[in-house]
Amino acid sequence: MGVDERVPEPLLAELPRQQQVFDEERSSQQPGALVQPLRDPELTFAVNVVAPIVLAAELLPARSVIFSSASHWTGAMHWDDLQLAVPGAYDQSKLTIALVTFELARRLEGAGVTAVCFDPDDIDTKLLREGRPELSAISIVHGATTSVHLASSPDAEGPTGVYFEDGRETRPLEAVLDRGAQRRIWAEVERLSGRLRV
């Protein structure tokens, strides 16, 4: 499915409209790969930014728990090149998804819907072992702990528009809190995907 296509209504009817976790593909290993028909955005931006927010909007009022990353700490916004060529695309995409998640939460204020993003830590996957063997990794089960808690625990219903790292609410990079940047990236996502149902 192209990331600008809407989730089919029969599929929506079958999905539990409770808590949802939106995963990512670590696509920065495929520089230059493109996703159609989104006017050819770079794959990392399309998968790590546009797709999770389109899904989150389609599945409302489900709880939105969106994968960001500690990589957002080293990200920088290149507004003239959001589909940034690697290196740098992954870190920028994680800063961008944090920005757009915070904007989603702001747009949902008063609706009783949680929208948060988090860092799952470095998880022991084939991709990590082959791409970044110097990193120490945690087990997949351990890595799922935060996402499962945020998606399913009644205790996690309260916080919204926040970032979690090491299983705790953490103040993100100051750039993530810039409301002007949040609105700006939301507009860019809508330019690529069409108007979101929020």
Protein Blocks (a to p, Z undefined) as FASTA:
>chain_A
ZZkbccdfklmmmpccbbdddddddfklmghiacdfehopafklmmmmmmmmmmmmmmpc
cdcdddddfklmmgccdfklmkaccehjlmmmmmmmmmmmmmmmmmmgonlpacddddeb
jaddfklmmmmmmbccddfklmmmmmmmmmmpmklmmpghiaceehiacdddfklmmmkl
mmmmmmmmmmmnopadZZ
